[in-house]
Amino acid sequence: MSKLRDALRDLPESVFADLLESDDAYLVVLDLPGVTADTAEFRVDRGRLVVEARRSKDVPAEFHYVDEERPLFVDAELPLPPDATGAGASAEADHGVFEVRIPKREAAPQESIPVSSAGDDA
């Protein structure tokens, strides 16, 4: 999970992120001011959470940018832990705060593997 933690730290400064974990899922919380559910896309692709978001900026006609720190687009690929799966993943948006829930694969039950003998010819 350290790769995911490191990737969250590498997001643009204008994006705040939290990572939470339960027994059955990971929860990535992203603050994306200016982004709506209609302008955000999240998907799991080859072990990565892909984030593509677009901010809207309404600038009054009499103003122009002197300094612009918030990018219009946020594109990120966050590596997921090996036990994360995109099956059943979901996302919710609330005033620019996105909660992306990524389920964990169920651990396979431990089973004994029978060993058979090919025969002792000795």
Long-range contacts (C-beta under 8 A, 24 or more apart in sequence): 1-81, 3-79, 4-78, 4-79, 4-80, 4-81, 7-76, 7-77, 7-78, 7-79, 8-78, 11-74, 11-76, 12-71, 12-74, 13-69, 14-69, 14-70, 14-71, 15-74, 15-76, 23-104, 24-103, 24-104, 25-101, 25-102, 25-103, 25-104, 26-80, 26-81, 26-84, 26-101, 26-102, 26-104, 27-99, 27-100, 27-101, 27-102, 28-78, 28-99, 28-100, 28-102, 29-97, 29-98, 29-99, 29-100, 30-97, 30-98, 30-100, 31-96, 31-97, 31-98, 32-74, 32-96, 32-97, 32-98, 33-70, 33-96, 34-70, 34-96, 35-74, 35-93, 35-96, 35-98, 36-93, 36-96, 37-93, 40-91, 40-93, 40-98, 42-89, 42-91, 42-98, 42-100, 43-86, 44-80, 44-84, 44-85, 44-86, 44-89, 44-102, 45-77, 45-86, 47-79, 47-80, 47-82, 47-84, 48-77, 48-78, 48-79, 48-80, 49-77, 49-78, 49-80, 49-100, 49-102, 50-76, 50-77, 50-78, 51-75, 51-76, 51-77, 51-78, 83-107
